[in-house]
Amino acid sequence: MPNQRIHTDTAPKAIGPYSQAIKSGNLVFCSGQLGLDPKTGSLASGSVTDQAHQALKNLLAVLEAAGCKSENVAKTTVFLKNMSDFAKVNEVYGLYFKAPYPARATVEVAQLPLGALFEVEAIACM
């Protein structure tokens, strides 16, 4: 069975040559989501919490387009511009995922696209 491209207009368009998500068998691989407003293409305000909220809303929109919910997410990776934002991001993240929480890695990176402070990607099971 070939891979299926997942796309929704309720999440930002890809800013490069990639898909918002790909469904492969019973797995959905979601590309990284920044805190971009899907209507304007601009980052949420300069706050990491505002960007995290928007990025997670974008991720849920992509998951919904794939026929999934946050409960279907098995693994996420969170990318932070500054690891000192870890506690703030955990508070926001906990509003979008409930126990049993997905497995997760969180890493600090030197730079994110468009000067973002937060990015999240996910793998979900159908």
N, C-alpha and C positions, 0 to 999 in steps of 0.2 A: 504494500500500500504506500503510495507516494506521500510525502510530507504535505500538510495543508497549511497555507498561510492564513494567519489570523489578523484581522484588521478591524478597527473601529474608529469612527470619527469622534467618539467621546474621550479619546486619549490623544495626546500629541502625535503628529505624523513623525515618522522616523527622520532623523536629521542626517542620515547617511544611507548607504546601500545595505539595509537590513530590514527585517520584518518586525512588527511589534511583538509577534509571537509565532511559533511554529508548533503545530500539533503533529506528533509523530507517534502512531499507535495510540496508546492510552496516556501518553505524556504530553504536557504542554510546556514548552520552553519559552519563557517570557524574557524579552530583551530588557536591558536596564531602562528604568523610568526615572527621569529627572522631575523636579517640581515645576514643570512647564504647564502653563494654562493652555488647554487644548484649543481654546478660541483665539487667543492672542499670540501664542507661541512664545510668550515671555515667561521668565522665571517668576515664581512667587516672590514676595518681598525678600529682603536680604536675610531673614531669620531662618536658621536651620530647621526649626520646628514648622514654620510655614511651608518650606520646601518639602519637608518629609510628609506632611499631610497631603500636599498636592501630588507628590510622586506616588504615594500609596493609593490615593484615589485613582490615579492614572493606571496603576497596576491592576486594581480591582476592575476597572472598566475593560481592560484587555482580557482579564480572566473571564469576565462575564461574556464577552464576545466569543470566547472559546467554549462556553458552556460550563464554566467552573465558578466556584466561590472561594473565599479565603480558606475555608475548611479543606479544600482540595490541595492546598499548597503543602508540598513535602519539604522544600528547601528554599531558602532565600539567601542572597548575598547582599549585604549592605556596604556601600562605599561612602566613607566620610572624608571630607576635606580636613577635618580636625577631630581627632579621637577624644578631645575634651568635651565634645558634644554627645558622647555616648549615652549618658544618663538622660539627657533631654530627648534623644531619638528613641530610647527605650520606652519612655512614657507615651510617645506618639504611636510607636509600633504596636504597643499593647492595646491600643484602641481598634486596630484593624485585624489582629489575629488573637484568637482565644485558645486556651488549653484544649487539647494538647498542641502546643505551639510547633510550628515547622522547625526543622533543623535550620541553623543559621550560622553564617560566618560574617564577621564585621571587620573591615580593613580600612586603615587610613591610607589615602592616596595623595600624591603630590598635586594632582589637578584633575578636575572633572570637566566634561564638555560644558561650554557656555559659562564657565565660572561657577557652576553649581556647587552647593555644599553637601548634597545628599543624592545618592542614587541607589535604587533597589532593583534586583532582578529575581526571578523565581522560576521554580520547576513545580508543576502541579500534576496530579494524577486524576484522570477522569473516573 
